[in-house]
Amino acid sequence: MAVRRRHIIISGITGFIAWGLAVDWFPTLQYIGYAFVAGAISTIIVVTLSILLVVRNSTSDQDGPASRIRTVAFVAPEHWSKEVAALAEGSQYRPAPLFPQSMAVSEGLDKLLALIERDFVLSWYTRISHHHSFVNEVDKLLRAVVENIRDRIAEVDLVQTTVARIVPILTNHLKEFDHAEKLVRGKNLERSVTEAEDLDLAIAAKYRHGKLHPAVPLLAAEAEVAQQKHVQRVIEKVLQEVVPASQSKSHVVMVLLREIVSRAVLLPLLQILADPDTWNQLIEAYVCQLYTLLGFLVSRWSGSNGTTRPQVGPSTASSSRSTCVSESKIWTRCAIPKIDRS
């Protein structure tokens, strides 16, 4: 059924009468009508002003400078090729040697930094992006730290520092340990303790009257956590001195550097140095090398005097190491060991 004009007129009249009766019964409804009319008028006024004030005559300013859109300079044809070449050149990262006086040292430091970045940066960053810009920035920051440490070490008198500071610390440590061990096991060390762990705890309790280093708790279960916290506190103080000022203000950068240096470098290094087997293997290796060198010199000297003695050379190096076991009782084997750093 089609809607005719008559139906629309009747509906309008009916609605007007209904609205008048509703307002007569509920006078507050008249404000709804006022609001509707005011909103419609306001909308018409705003739209009209917007058209009059914003829209301009396109023909009047067609040739003016304001109507032309100015593009960015580097997208111009004469500059685009140069910008692309500069971007390609900037993406190629070529780090400078950390120790120009010795390329062997520089290569060793480069390998160390590469291993650190592989295990502690690339292991999680490759899941986010395969672009190496972030890794290059981390490498630049680590190299800046290493260079600052290198320059500071060059200004230090190593002999004076070793004699005046390190040797007294080691001497005092050995003296205090010997005193604590005598308090536990007696003056002549005649007392025996059944468990080695109990002996260590007893000596630690007597060492400097129980005033231990912050990284050495009495409970073995807390040792790893205490060492990590102490190393992190020390690294934070060191980084404040060696990190460039432009980077040290960033909390994210400092936390990232602290975790990399403490967990990837210092903690594994300290664990290796604290293992007695490391020192046993190093001493054994150097002593056997010295014995092999002495055997080689003696054989050369004996040969020059006319006595017949087999010379020790590259072909007989293994036999000289085995002879080391039979002729000396200081060590148990003379094959140069490979230190397990896992």
CYANA upper distance limits for C-alpha pairs under 8 A (distance plus 0.5 A):
  3 VAL  CA      7 HIS  CA      6.85
  3 VAL  CA      8 ILE  CA      7.99
  4 ARG  CA      8 ILE  CA      7.18
  5 ARG  CA      9 ILE  CA      6.78
  6 ARG  CA     10 ILE  CA      6.66
  7 HIS  CA     11 SER  CA      6.57
  8 ILE  CA     12 GLY  CA      6.67
  9 ILE  CA     13 ILE  CA      6.74
 10 ILE  CA     14 THR  CA      6.54
 11 SER  CA     15 GLY  CA      6.54
 12 GLY  CA     16 PHE  CA      6.63
 13 ILE  CA     17 ILE  CA      6.73
 14 THR  CA     18 ALA  CA      6.61
 15 GLY  CA     19 TRP  CA      6.51
 16 PHE  CA     20 GLY  CA      6.72
 17 ILE  CA     21 LEU  CA      6.77
 18 ALA  CA     22 ALA  CA      6.60
 19 TRP  CA     23 VAL  CA      6.62
 20 GLY  CA     24 ASP  CA      6.59
 21 LEU  CA     25 TRP  CA      6.69
 22 ALA  CA     26 PHE  CA      6.36
 22 ALA  CA     27 PRO  CA      8.34
 22 ALA  CA     29 LEU  CA      7.97
 23 VAL  CA     27 PRO  CA      5.36
 23 VAL  CA     28 THR  CA      7.64
 23 VAL  CA     29 LEU  CA      6.08
 23 VAL  CA     30 GLN  CA      6.38
 28 THR  CA     32 ILE  CA      8.44
 29 LEU  CA     33 GLY  CA      7.72
 30 GLN  CA     34 TYR  CA      7.02
 31 TYR  CA     35 ALA  CA      6.59
 32 ILE  CA     36 PHE  CA      6.72
 33 GLY  CA     37 VAL  CA      6.74
 34 TYR  CA     38 ALA  CA      6.56
 35 ALA  CA     39 GLY  CA      6.51
 36 PHE  CA     40 ALA  CA      6.73
 37 VAL  CA     41 ILE  CA      6.74
 38 ALA  CA     42 SER  CA      6.58
 39 GLY  CA     43 THR  CA      6.64
 40 ALA  CA     44 ILE  CA      6.86
 41 ILE  CA     45 ILE  CA      6.79
 42 SER  CA     46 VAL  CA      6.69
 43 THR  CA     47 VAL  CA      6.66
 44 ILE  CA     48 THR  CA      6.63
 45 ILE  CA     49 LEU  CA      6.70
 46 VAL  CA     50 SER  CA      6.59
 47 VAL  CA     51 ILE  CA      6.79
 48 THR  CA     52 LEU  CA      6.81
 49 LEU  CA     53 LEU  CA      6.41
 50 SER  CA     54 VAL  CA      6.12
 50 SER  CA     55 VAL  CA      8.07
 51 ILE  CA     55 VAL  CA      6.02
 57 ASN  CA     61 ASP  CA      7.67
 58 SER  CA     62 GLN  CA      6.31
 61 ASP  CA     66 ALA  CA      8.14
 61 ASP  CA     67 SER  CA      6.90
 62 GLN  CA     67 SER  CA      6.68
 63 ASP  CA     67 SER  CA      7.65
 64 GLY  CA     68 ARG  CA      7.77
 71 THR  CA     75 VAL  CA      8.00
 72 VAL  CA     76 ALA  CA      7.96
 73 ALA  CA     79 HIS  CA      7.90
 74 PHE  CA     79 HIS  CA      5.81
 74 PHE  CA     80 TRP  CA      6.14
 74 PHE  CA     83 GLU  CA      7.34
 75 VAL  CA     79 HIS  CA      7.06
 75 VAL  CA     80 TRP  CA      5.83
 76 ALA  CA     80 TRP  CA      6.39
 77 PRO  CA     81 SER  CA      7.84
 78 GLU  CA     82 LYS  CA      8.39
 79 HIS  CA     83 GLU  CA      6.82
 80 TRP  CA     84 VAL  CA      6.77
 81 SER  CA     85 ALA  CA      6.74
 82 LYS  CA     86 ALA  CA      6.67
 83 GLU  CA     87 LEU  CA      6.64
 84 VAL  CA     88 ALA  CA      6.75
 85 ALA  CA     89 GLU  CA      6.68
 86 ALA  CA     90 GLY  CA      6.58
 87 LEU  CA     91 SER  CA      6.79
 88 ALA  CA     92 GLN  CA      7.40
 91 SER  CA    133 SER  CA      7.94
 93 TYR  CA    136 ASN  CA      7.51
 95 PRO  CA    140 LYS  CA      8.20
 97 PRO  CA    103 MET  CA      8.03
 97 PRO  CA    106 SER  CA      6.16
 97 PRO  CA    107 GLU  CA      8.43
 98 LEU  CA    106 SER  CA      5.82
 98 LEU  CA    109 LEU  CA      7.88
 98 LEU  CA    110 ASP  CA      8.49
 98 LEU  CA    143 ARG  CA      7.72
 98 LEU  CA    146 VAL  CA      8.10
 98 LEU  CA    147 GLU  CA      7.05
 99 PHE  CA    103 MET  CA      7.30
 99 PHE  CA    105 VAL  CA      6.94
 99 PHE  CA    106 SER  CA      5.57
100 PRO  CA    106 SER  CA      7.47
102 SER  CA    106 SER  CA      6.92
103 MET  CA    107 GLU  CA      6.45
104 ALA  CA    108 GLY  CA      6.67
105 VAL  CA    109 LEU  CA      6.71
106 SER  CA    110 ASP  CA      6.58
107 GLU  CA    111 LYS  CA      6.68
108 GLY  CA    112 LEU  CA      6.76
109 LEU  CA    113 LEU  CA      6.66
110 ASP  CA    114 ALA  CA      6.57
111 LYS  CA    115 LEU  CA      6.69
112 LEU  CA    116 ILE  CA      6.76
113 LEU  CA    117 GLU  CA      6.61
113 LEU  CA    139 ASP  CA      7.94
113 LEU  CA    142 LEU  CA      8.29
114 ALA  CA    118 ARG  CA      6.52
115 LEU  CA    119 ASP  CA      6.68
116 ILE  CA    120 PHE  CA      6.35
116 ILE  CA    121 VAL  CA      8.02
116 ILE  CA    260 ILE  CA      7.93
116 ILE  CA    264 ALA  CA      6.77
116 ILE  CA    265 VAL  CA      8.35
117 GLU  CA    121 VAL  CA      5.37
117 GLU  CA    122 LEU  CA      6.56
117 GLU  CA    135 VAL  CA      7.97
117 GLU  CA    139 ASP  CA      8.08
118 ARG  CA    122 LEU  CA      5.40
118 ARG  CA    123 SER  CA      6.69
119 ASP  CA    123 SER  CA      6.04
120 PHE  CA    124 TRP  CA      7.94
120 PHE  CA    260 ILE  CA      7.15
120 PHE  CA    264 ALA  CA      7.85
121 VAL  CA    125 TYR  CA      6.34
121 VAL  CA    135 VAL  CA      7.65
122 LEU  CA    126 THR  CA      5.99
122 LEU  CA    135 VAL  CA      7.97
123 SER  CA    127 ARG  CA      8.35
124 TRP  CA    128 ILE  CA      7.83
125 TYR  CA    129 SER  CA      6.77
125 TYR  CA    130 HIS  CA      8.21
126 THR  CA    130 HIS  CA      5.85
132 HIS  CA    136 ASN  CA      6.49
133 SER  CA    137 GLU  CA      6.79
134 PHE  CA    138 VAL  CA      6.82
135 VAL  CA    139 ASP  CA      6.66
136 ASN  CA    140 LYS  CA      6.64
137 GLU  CA    141 LEU  CA      6.72
138 VAL  CA    142 LEU  CA      6.69
139 ASP  CA    143 ARG  CA      6.56
140 LYS  CA    144 ALA  CA      6.64
141 LEU  CA    145 VAL  CA      6.85
141 LEU  CA    243 VAL  CA      8.26
142 LEU  CA    146 VAL  CA      6.74
142 LEU  CA    257 LEU  CA      8.30
143 ARG  CA    147 GLU  CA      6.53
144 ALA  CA    148 ASN  CA      6.72
144 ALA  CA    243 VAL  CA      7.55
144 ALA  CA    244 PRO  CA      7.83
145 VAL  CA    149 ILE  CA      6.75
145 VAL  CA    239 LEU  CA      8.30
145 VAL  CA    242 VAL  CA      6.04
145 VAL  CA    243 VAL  CA      6.03
145 VAL  CA    244 PRO  CA      8.22
146 VAL  CA    150 ARG  CA      6.52
147 GLU  CA    151 ASP  CA      6.67
148 ASN  CA    152 ARG  CA      6.72
148 ASN  CA    242 VAL  CA      6.04
148 ASN  CA    243 VAL  CA      8.23
149 ILE  CA    153 ILE  CA      6.60
149 ILE  CA    242 VAL  CA      7.10
150 ARG  CA    154 ALA  CA      6.72
151 ASP  CA    155 GLU  CA      7.11
152 ARG  CA    156 VAL  CA      7.21
156 VAL  CA    161 THR  CA      8.12
157 ASP  CA    161 THR  CA      6.61
158 LEU  CA    162 THR  CA      6.43
159 VAL  CA    163 VAL  CA      6.58
160 GLN  CA    164 ALA  CA      6.18
160 GLN  CA    165 ARG  CA      8.35
161 THR  CA    165 ARG  CA      5.89
161 THR  CA    166 ILE  CA      7.12
162 THR  CA    166 ILE  CA      5.31
162 THR  CA    167 VAL  CA      6.49
163 VAL  CA    167 VAL  CA      5.97
163 VAL  CA    168 PRO  CA      7.97
164 ALA  CA    168 PRO  CA      7.23
165 ARG  CA    169 ILE  CA      6.86
166 ILE  CA    170 LEU  CA      6.81
167 VAL  CA    171 THR  CA      6.52
168 PRO  CA    172 ASN  CA      6.44
169 ILE  CA    173 HIS  CA      6.59
170 LEU  CA    174 LEU  CA      6.72
171 THR  CA    175 LYS  CA      6.64
172 ASN  CA    176 GLU  CA      6.58
173 HIS  CA    177 PHE  CA      6.59
174 LEU  CA    178 ASP  CA      6.54
175 LYS  CA    179 HIS  CA      6.72
176 GLU  CA    180 ALA  CA      6.66
176 GLU  CA    207 TYR  CA      6.75
176 GLU  CA    208 ARG  CA      7.03
177 PHE  CA    181 GLU  CA      6.57
177 PHE  CA    203 ILE  CA      8.11
177 PHE  CA    207 TYR  CA      6.64
178 ASP  CA    182 LYS  CA      6.70
179 HIS  CA    183 LEU  CA      6.83
179 HIS  CA    207 TYR  CA      8.12
180 ALA  CA    184 VAL  CA      6.94
180 ALA  CA    203 ILE  CA      5.98
180 ALA  CA    204 ALA  CA      8.07
180 ALA  CA    206 LYS  CA      5.59
180 ALA  CA    207 TYR  CA      5.53
180 ALA  CA    208 ARG  CA      8.07
181 GLU  CA    185 ARG  CA      6.44
181 GLU  CA    186 GLY  CA      8.07
181 GLU  CA    189 LEU  CA      8.23
181 GLU  CA    203 ILE  CA      6.07
181 GLU  CA    206 LYS  CA      8.37
182 LYS  CA    186 GLY  CA      5.20
182 LYS  CA    187 LYS  CA      5.45
182 LYS  CA    188 ASN  CA      7.70
182 LYS  CA    189 LEU  CA      6.71
183 LEU  CA    187 LYS  CA      7.57
183 LEU  CA    203 ILE  CA      8.48
183 LEU  CA    206 LYS  CA      7.76
184 VAL  CA    191 ARG  CA      8.28
184 VAL  CA    199 LEU  CA      8.50
184 VAL  CA    202 ALA  CA      7.18
184 VAL  CA    203 ILE  CA      6.81
184 VAL  CA    206 LYS  CA      8.13
185 ARG  CA    189 LEU  CA      5.24
185 ARG  CA    190 GLU  CA      6.59
185 ARG  CA    191 ARG  CA      5.06
185 ARG  CA    192 SER  CA      7.12
186 GLY  CA    190 GLU  CA      6.53
186 GLY  CA    191 ARG  CA      6.61
193 VAL  CA    198 ASP  CA      7.64
193 VAL  CA    199 LEU  CA      6.49
194 THR  CA    198 ASP  CA      8.14
195 GLU  CA    199 LEU  CA      6.94
196 ALA  CA    200 ASP  CA      6.76
197 GLU  CA    201 LEU  CA      6.74
198 ASP  CA    202 ALA  CA      6.58
199 LEU  CA    203 ILE  CA      6.63
200 ASP  CA    204 ALA  CA      6.52
201 LEU  CA    205 ALA  CA      6.61
201 LEU  CA    218 LEU  CA      6.94
202 ALA  CA    206 LYS  CA      7.00
203 ILE  CA    207 TYR  CA      6.50
204 ALA  CA    210 GLY  CA      7.06
204 ALA  CA    212 LEU  CA      7.99
204 ALA  CA    218 LEU  CA      7.57
205 ALA  CA    209 HIS  CA      7.08
205 ALA  CA    210 GLY  CA      5.10
205 ALA  CA    218 LEU  CA      7.98
206 LYS  CA    210 GLY  CA      5.97
207 TYR  CA    211 LYS  CA      7.51
207 TYR  CA    212 LEU  CA      7.64
208 ARG  CA    212 LEU  CA      7.58
212 LEU  CA    216 VAL  CA      6.74
212 LEU  CA    217 PRO  CA      7.81
213 HIS  CA    217 PRO  CA      8.23
214 PRO  CA    226 ALA  CA      7.61
214 PRO  CA    227 GLN  CA      8.45
214 PRO  CA    230 HIS  CA      7.35
215 ALA  CA    223 ALA  CA      7.38
215 ALA  CA    226 ALA  CA      5.47
215 ALA  CA    227 GLN  CA      5.10
215 ALA  CA    228 GLN  CA      8.50
215 ALA  CA    229 LYS  CA      8.34
215 ALA  CA    230 HIS  CA      6.33
216 VAL  CA    223 ALA  CA      6.63
216 VAL  CA    226 ALA  CA      7.50
216 VAL  CA    227 GLN  CA      7.72
217 PRO  CA    222 GLU  CA      6.98
217 PRO  CA    223 ALA  CA      6.29
217 PRO  CA    226 ALA  CA      7.62
218 LEU  CA    223 ALA  CA      8.45
219 LEU  CA    223 ALA  CA      7.27
222 GLU  CA    226 ALA  CA      6.58
223 ALA  CA    227 GLN  CA      6.57
224 GLU  CA    228 GLN  CA      6.73
225 VAL  CA    229 LYS  CA      6.76
226 ALA  CA    230 HIS  CA      6.63
227 GLN  CA    231 VAL  CA      6.56
227 GLN  CA    267 LEU  CA      8.49
228 GLN  CA    232 GLN  CA      6.59
228 GLN  CA    262 SER  CA      8.08
228 GLN  CA    263 ARG  CA      8.38
228 GLN  CA    267 LEU  CA      7.83
229 LYS  CA    233 ARG  CA      6.73
230 HIS  CA    234 VAL  CA      6.80
231 VAL  CA    235 ILE  CA      6.52
231 VAL  CA    262 SER  CA      6.74
231 VAL  CA    266 LEU  CA      8.13
231 VAL  CA    267 LEU  CA      8.04
232 GLN  CA    236 GLU  CA      6.60
232 GLN  CA    258 ARG  CA      7.00
232 GLN  CA    259 GLU  CA      8.05
232 GLN  CA    262 SER  CA      6.57
233 ARG  CA    237 LYS  CA      7.11
234 VAL  CA    238 VAL  CA      6.83
235 ILE  CA    239 LEU  CA      6.43
235 ILE  CA    258 ARG  CA      6.66
235 ILE  CA    261 VAL  CA      8.04
235 ILE  CA    262 SER  CA      7.30
236 GLU  CA    240 GLN  CA      6.85
236 GLU  CA    254 MET  CA      8.27
236 GLU  CA    258 ARG  CA      6.90
237 LYS  CA    241 GLU  CA      7.51
238 VAL  CA    242 VAL  CA      6.95
239 LEU  CA    243 VAL  CA      5.86
239 LEU  CA    248 SER  CA      8.41
239 LEU  CA    254 MET  CA      8.07
239 LEU  CA    258 ARG  CA      8.15
240 GLN  CA    248 SER  CA      7.10
243 VAL  CA    247 GLN  CA      7.18
243 VAL  CA    248 SER  CA      6.33
244 PRO  CA    248 SER  CA      6.61
245 ALA  CA    249 LYS  CA      7.32
247 GLN  CA    253 VAL  CA      7.26
247 GLN  CA    254 MET  CA      8.33
248 SER  CA    253 VAL  CA      7.68
248 SER  CA    254 MET  CA      6.82
250 SER  CA    254 MET  CA      6.88
251 HIS  CA    255 VAL  CA      6.66
252 VAL  CA    256 LEU  CA      6.64
253 VAL  CA    257 LEU  CA      6.62
254 MET  CA    258 ARG  CA      6.47
255 VAL  CA    259 GLU  CA      6.69
256 LEU  CA    260 ILE  CA      6.70
257 LEU  CA    261 VAL  CA      6.49
258 ARG  CA    262 SER  CA      6.35
259 GLU  CA    263 ARG  CA      6.12
259 GLU  CA    264 ALA  CA      8.06
260 ILE  CA    264 ALA  CA      5.78
260 ILE  CA    265 VAL  CA      7.74
261 VAL  CA    265 VAL  CA      5.68
261 VAL  CA    266 LEU  CA      6.86
262 SER  CA    266 LEU  CA      5.53
262 SER  CA    267 LEU  CA      6.39
263 ARG  CA    267 LEU  CA      6.00
263 ARG  CA    268 PRO  CA      7.67
264 ALA  CA    268 PRO  CA      7.22
265 VAL  CA    269 LEU  CA      6.64
266 LEU  CA    270 LEU  CA      6.43
267 LEU  CA    271 GLN  CA      6.61
268 PRO  CA    272 ILE  CA      6.76
269 LEU  CA    273 LEU  CA      6.73
270 LEU  CA    274 ALA  CA      6.41
271 GLN  CA    275 ASP  CA      6.83
272 ILE  CA    278 THR  CA      7.07
272 ILE  CA    341 ARG  CA      7.39
273 LEU  CA    278 THR  CA      7.21
273 LEU  CA    279 TRP  CA      8.05
274 ALA  CA    278 THR  CA      8.48
275 ASP  CA    279 TRP  CA      7.85
276 PRO  CA    280 ASN  CA      6.79
277 ASP  CA    281 GLN  CA      6.58
278 THR  CA    282 LEU  CA      6.72
278 THR  CA    339 ILE  CA      7.20
279 TRP  CA    283 ILE  CA      6.49
280 ASN  CA    284 GLU  CA      6.51
281 GLN  CA    285 ALA  CA      6.49
281 GLN  CA    337 PRO  CA      6.91
281 GLN  CA    339 ILE  CA      7.59
282 LEU  CA    286 TYR  CA      6.71
283 ILE  CA    287 VAL  CA      6.49
284 GLU  CA    288 CYS  CA      6.61
284 GLU  CA    331 TRP  CA      7.19
284 GLU  CA    333 ARG  CA      8.34
284 GLU  CA    334 CYS  CA      7.30
284 GLU  CA    336 ILE  CA      8.02
285 ALA  CA    289 GLN  CA      6.67
285 ALA  CA    334 CYS  CA      7.30
285 ALA  CA    335 ALA  CA      7.79
285 ALA  CA    336 ILE  CA      5.42
285 ALA  CA    337 PRO  CA      7.11
286 TYR  CA    290 LEU  CA      6.60
287 VAL  CA    291 TYR  CA      6.61
288 CYS  CA    292 THR  CA      6.57
288 CYS  CA    321 ARG  CA      7.44
288 CYS  CA    324 CYS  CA      7.54
288 CYS  CA    334 CYS  CA      5.78
288 CYS  CA    335 ALA  CA      8.04
288 CYS  CA    336 ILE  CA      7.91
289 GLN  CA    293 LEU  CA      6.68
289 GLN  CA    336 ILE  CA      8.49
290 LEU  CA    294 LEU  CA      6.63
291 TYR  CA    295 GLY  CA      6.58
291 TYR  CA    324 CYS  CA      7.62
292 THR  CA    296 PHE  CA      6.68
292 THR  CA    312 VAL  CA      8.21
292 THR  CA    317 ALA  CA      8.09
292 THR  CA    320 SER  CA      6.73
292 THR  CA    321 ARG  CA      7.26
292 THR  CA    324 CYS  CA      8.28
293 LEU  CA    297 LEU  CA      6.75
294 LEU  CA    298 VAL  CA      6.54
295 GLY  CA    299 SER  CA      6.54
295 GLY  CA    312 VAL  CA      7.24
295 GLY  CA    320 SER  CA      8.20
296 PHE  CA    300 ARG  CA      6.75
296 PHE  CA    311 GLN  CA      6.78
296 PHE  CA    312 VAL  CA      5.32
296 PHE  CA    313 GLY  CA      7.55
297 LEU  CA    301 TRP  CA      6.60
298 VAL  CA    302 SER  CA      6.46
299 SER  CA    303 GLY  CA      6.52
299 SER  CA    309 ARG  CA      6.47
299 SER  CA    310 PRO  CA      7.03
299 SER  CA    311 GLN  CA      5.62
299 SER  CA    312 VAL  CA      7.33
300 ARG  CA    304 SER  CA      6.71
300 ARG  CA    311 GLN  CA      6.98
301 TRP  CA    305 ASN  CA      6.99
302 SER  CA    306 GLY  CA      7.00
302 SER  CA    307 THR  CA      5.83
302 SER  CA    308 THR  CA      7.56
302 SER  CA    309 ARG  CA      7.17
303 GLY  CA    307 THR  CA      5.93
303 GLY  CA    308 THR  CA      6.63
303 GLY  CA    309 ARG  CA      7.07
303 GLY  CA    311 GLN  CA      8.46
311 GLN  CA    316 THR  CA      8.45
312 VAL  CA    316 THR  CA      6.06
312 VAL  CA    317 ALA  CA      6.91
312 VAL  CA    320 SER  CA      7.33
313 GLY  CA    317 ALA  CA      6.45
316 THR  CA    320 SER  CA      6.80
317 ALA  CA    321 ARG  CA      6.85
318 SER  CA    322 SER  CA      6.90
318 SER  CA    335 ALA  CA      8.32
319 SER  CA    323 THR  CA      6.65
320 SER  CA    324 CYS  CA      6.75
321 ARG  CA    325 VAL  CA      7.68
321 ARG  CA    334 CYS  CA      5.77
321 ARG  CA    335 ALA  CA      6.53
322 SER  CA    326 SER  CA      7.68
322 SER  CA    333 ARG  CA      8.15
322 SER  CA    334 CYS  CA      7.12
322 SER  CA    335 ALA  CA      8.04
323 THR  CA    327 GLU  CA      6.67
324 CYS  CA    328 SER  CA      6.45
324 CYS  CA    333 ARG  CA      8.10
324 CYS  CA    334 CYS  CA      6.65
325 VAL  CA    329 LYS  CA      7.40
325 VAL  CA    331 TRP  CA      7.68
325 VAL  CA    332 THR  CA      6.77
325 VAL  CA    333 ARG  CA      6.25
325 VAL  CA    334 CYS  CA      6.96
